[in-house]
Amino acid sequence: MKRIRYSAALLLAIILIPTIALASDISNALFFGNIVISNNGTATGNISTNMTLNTDNLIADDFLNASANNTVIRNASGADVKFSPGFGGNPWALWVPQIGANAFLTNILYTANSTGGEIRYFPTADGMTISDAAGMEPSDNFSLSLTNTWIDTDF
Protein backbone atom coordinates (compact mmCIF):
# COMPACT_ATOMS: atom_id res chain seq x y z
CA MET A 1 0.00 0.00 0.00
CA LYS A 2 2.85 2.38 0.82
CA ARG A 3 4.43 1.63 -2.54
CA ILE A 4 1.19 2.59 -4.33
CA ARG A 5 0.94 5.85 -2.38
CA TYR A 6 4.59 6.66 -3.09
CA SER A 7 4.14 5.89 -6.80
CA ALA A 8 0.97 7.99 -6.97
CA ALA A 9 2.66 10.92 -5.21
CA LEU A 10 5.65 10.70 -7.55
CA LEU A 11 3.42 10.56 -10.63
CA LEU A 12 1.42 13.56 -9.41
CA ALA A 13 4.63 15.53 -8.80
CA ILE A 14 5.90 14.71 -12.29
CA ILE A 15 2.64 15.96 -13.79
CA LEU A 16 2.23 19.10 -11.66
CA ILE A 17 5.78 20.50 -11.64
CA PRO A 18 5.83 21.40 -15.38
CA THR A 19 2.27 22.76 -15.11
CA ILE A 20 3.24 25.07 -12.27
CA ALA A 21 6.34 26.24 -14.14
CA LEU A 22 4.25 27.18 -17.19
CA ALA A 23 1.61 29.13 -15.28
CA SER A 24 1.60 32.90 -15.23
CA ASP A 25 2.87 34.82 -12.20
CA ILE A 26 0.84 37.70 -10.77
CA SER A 27 2.44 37.77 -7.31
CA ASN A 28 4.14 41.14 -7.95
CA ALA A 29 1.45 42.75 -10.12
CA LEU A 30 1.08 46.45 -9.36
CA PHE A 31 -2.33 46.96 -10.97
CA PHE A 32 -5.40 44.87 -11.56
CA GLY A 33 -8.86 45.55 -12.90
CA ASN A 34 -12.00 43.63 -13.81
CA ILE A 35 -13.05 42.99 -17.40
CA VAL A 36 -16.71 42.05 -17.71
CA ILE A 37 -17.81 40.24 -20.87
CA SER A 38 -21.55 40.17 -21.54
CA ASN A 39 -23.55 38.04 -23.94
CA ASN A 40 -27.11 39.16 -24.62
CA GLY A 41 -27.72 36.43 -27.18
CA THR A 42 -27.62 32.66 -27.31
CA ALA A 43 -24.95 30.51 -25.69
CA THR A 44 -21.76 30.35 -27.72
CA GLY A 45 -18.12 29.40 -27.44
CA ASN A 46 -14.69 29.44 -29.05
CA ILE A 47 -14.98 33.10 -30.02
CA SER A 48 -12.92 36.21 -29.50
CA THR A 49 -14.32 39.46 -28.20
CA ASN A 50 -12.95 42.99 -28.27
CA MET A 51 -12.58 45.61 -25.59
CA THR A 52 -11.31 49.16 -25.57
CA LEU A 53 -8.36 49.92 -23.32
CA ASN A 54 -5.97 52.81 -23.84
CA THR A 55 -2.66 50.99 -24.14
CA ASP A 56 -0.70 54.21 -24.75
CA ASN A 57 -1.86 55.66 -21.42
CA LEU A 58 -1.05 52.44 -19.56
CA ILE A 59 2.46 52.47 -21.05
CA ALA A 60 2.95 56.18 -20.26
CA ASP A 61 1.87 55.60 -16.64
CA ASP A 62 4.19 52.55 -16.25
CA PHE A 63 1.36 50.03 -15.91
CA LEU A 64 2.61 48.28 -19.08
CA ASN A 65 5.99 48.01 -20.73
CA ALA A 66 6.30 49.10 -24.37
CA SER A 67 5.50 45.58 -25.64
CA ALA A 68 2.64 45.03 -23.16
CA ASN A 69 4.13 41.61 -22.41
CA ASN A 70 4.09 42.16 -18.64
CA THR A 71 0.36 41.52 -18.65
CA VAL A 72 -1.76 38.58 -17.52
CA ILE A 73 -5.51 38.08 -17.85
CA ARG A 74 -7.19 35.39 -15.76
CA ASN A 75 -10.77 34.20 -15.56
CA ALA A 76 -12.79 33.96 -12.34
CA SER A 77 -11.41 30.45 -11.73
CA GLY A 78 -7.82 31.72 -11.90
CA ALA A 79 -6.97 30.15 -15.27
CA ASP A 80 -5.04 32.20 -17.83
CA VAL A 81 -7.06 33.75 -20.66
CA LYS A 82 -5.62 34.04 -24.17
CA PHE A 83 -5.55 37.67 -25.28
CA SER A 84 -4.04 40.13 -27.72
CA PRO A 85 -3.13 43.64 -26.52
CA GLY A 86 -4.32 46.48 -28.73
CA PHE A 87 -1.96 49.24 -29.84
CA GLY A 88 -2.56 52.57 -31.54
CA GLY A 89 -6.33 52.63 -31.24
CA ASN A 90 -6.79 48.94 -32.03
CA PRO A 91 -8.96 47.01 -29.58
CA TRP A 92 -7.73 44.35 -27.21
CA ALA A 93 -9.01 40.85 -28.07
CA LEU A 94 -9.84 38.14 -25.53
CA TRP A 95 -10.61 34.48 -26.12
CA VAL A 96 -13.94 33.20 -24.78
CA PRO A 97 -14.08 29.39 -24.68
CA GLN A 98 -17.73 29.31 -23.50
CA ILE A 99 -20.40 31.79 -22.43
CA GLY A 100 -24.04 31.07 -21.70
CA ALA A 101 -27.10 32.85 -23.06
CA ASN A 102 -27.66 36.24 -21.42
CA ALA A 103 -24.61 35.63 -19.24
CA PHE A 104 -21.64 37.58 -17.91
CA LEU A 105 -18.02 36.51 -17.48
CA THR A 106 -15.53 38.35 -15.30
CA ASN A 107 -11.84 38.30 -16.17
CA ILE A 108 -9.11 40.08 -14.24
CA LEU A 109 -6.34 42.07 -15.93
CA TYR A 110 -3.00 42.16 -14.08
CA THR A 111 -0.24 44.51 -15.26
CA ALA A 112 3.24 45.68 -14.27
CA ASN A 113 5.48 42.92 -12.91
CA SER A 114 3.19 40.15 -14.18
CA THR A 115 4.73 37.40 -16.29
CA GLY A 116 3.62 34.48 -18.41
CA GLY A 117 0.41 35.91 -19.87
CA GLU A 118 -1.03 34.00 -22.83
CA ILE A 119 -0.56 36.70 -25.47
CA ARG A 120 -1.91 35.59 -28.85
CA TYR A 121 -2.67 37.11 -32.25
CA PHE A 122 -6.30 36.97 -33.40
CA PRO A 123 -6.49 37.52 -37.17
CA THR A 124 -9.81 37.99 -38.95
CA ALA A 125 -11.28 35.20 -41.04
CA ASP A 126 -9.27 36.57 -43.98
CA GLY A 127 -5.99 36.44 -42.07
CA MET A 128 -3.55 39.33 -41.98
CA THR A 129 -2.93 41.60 -44.94
CA ILE A 130 -0.76 44.66 -45.50
CA SER A 131 -0.23 47.01 -48.42
CA ASP A 132 2.46 45.92 -50.86
CA ALA A 133 5.85 47.14 -49.66
CA ALA A 134 9.01 45.99 -51.41
CA GLY A 135 11.10 46.67 -48.29
CA MET A 136 9.08 44.10 -46.34
CA GLU A 137 9.29 41.32 -48.92
CA PRO A 138 11.78 38.51 -48.29
CA SER A 139 14.33 37.64 -50.95
CA ASP A 140 14.17 34.49 -53.06
CA ASN A 141 16.01 32.60 -50.31
CA PHE A 142 14.70 33.14 -46.78
CA SER A 143 13.73 31.28 -43.64
CA LEU A 144 11.06 31.90 -41.06
CA SER A 145 11.62 31.03 -37.41
CA LEU A 146 8.73 30.81 -34.94
CA THR A 147 9.45 30.44 -31.23
CA ASN A 148 6.79 29.56 -28.64
CA THR A 149 4.16 29.90 -31.35
CA TRP A 150 0.70 28.39 -31.38
CA ILE A 151 -1.06 28.02 -34.73
CA ASP A 152 -4.65 26.79 -34.73
CA THR A 153 -5.28 24.83 -37.93
CA ASP A 154 -8.83 23.76 -37.07
CA PHE A 155 -10.43 26.19 -39.53
ChimeraX attribute file (.defattr): number of C-alpha atoms within 10 A of each C-alpha:
attribute: neighborCount
match mode: 1-to-1
recipient: residues
	/A:1	6
	/A:2	7
	/A:3	8
	/A:4	9
	/A:5	10
	/A:6	11
	/A:7	12
	/A:8	12
	/A:9	12
	/A:10	12
	/A:11	11
	/A:12	11
	/A:13	12
	/A:14	11
	/A:15	11
	/A:16	12
	/A:17	10
	/A:18	10
	/A:19	10
	/A:20	10
	/A:21	10
	/A:22	11
	/A:23	14
	/A:24	18
	/A:25	18
	/A:26	23
	/A:27	10
	/A:28	12
	/A:29	18
	/A:30	13
	/A:31	15
	/A:32	16
	/A:33	11
	/A:34	14
	/A:35	16
	/A:36	11
	/A:37	16
	/A:38	15
	/A:39	14
	/A:40	10
	/A:41	11
	/A:42	10
	/A:43	12
	/A:44	13
	/A:45	11
	/A:46	9
	/A:47	12
	/A:48	15
	/A:49	14
	/A:50	16
	/A:51	15
	/A:52	12
	/A:53	15
	/A:54	16
	/A:55	23
	/A:56	18
	/A:57	11
	/A:58	16
	/A:59	15
	/A:60	11
	/A:61	10
	/A:62	13
	/A:63	22
	/A:64	22
	/A:65	18
	/A:66	14
	/A:67	11
	/A:68	21
	/A:69	19
	/A:70	21
	/A:71	28
	/A:72	27
	/A:73	27
	/A:74	22
	/A:75	16
	/A:76	11
	/A:77	8
	/A:78	10
	/A:79	12
	/A:80	19
	/A:81	21
	/A:82	20
	/A:83	24
	/A:84	21
	/A:85	22
	/A:86	18
	/A:87	15
	/A:88	8
	/A:89	11
	/A:90	14
	/A:91	17
	/A:92	19
	/A:93	21
	/A:94	24
	/A:95	17
	/A:96	18
	/A:97	12
	/A:98	11
	/A:99	19
	/A:100	15
	/A:101	12
	/A:102	11
	/A:103	13
	/A:104	13
	/A:105	15
	/A:106	14
	/A:107	21
	/A:108	18
	/A:109	20
	/A:110	26
	/A:111	26
	/A:112	22
	/A:113	19
	/A:114	22
	/A:115	19
	/A:116	17
	/A:117	26
	/A:118	17
	/A:119	20
	/A:120	17
	/A:121	14
	/A:122	17
	/A:123	9
	/A:124	8
	/A:125	7
	/A:126	6
	/A:127	7
	/A:128	8
	/A:129	8
	/A:130	6
	/A:131	6
	/A:132	8
	/A:133	7
	/A:134	8
	/A:135	7
	/A:136	9
	/A:137	8
	/A:138	10
	/A:139	9
	/A:140	6
	/A:141	5
	/A:142	6
	/A:143	7
	/A:144	5
	/A:145	5
	/A:146	6
	/A:147	5
	/A:148	4
	/A:149	9
	/A:150	9
	/A:151	7
	/A:152	6
	/A:153	5
	/A:154	4
	/A:155	4
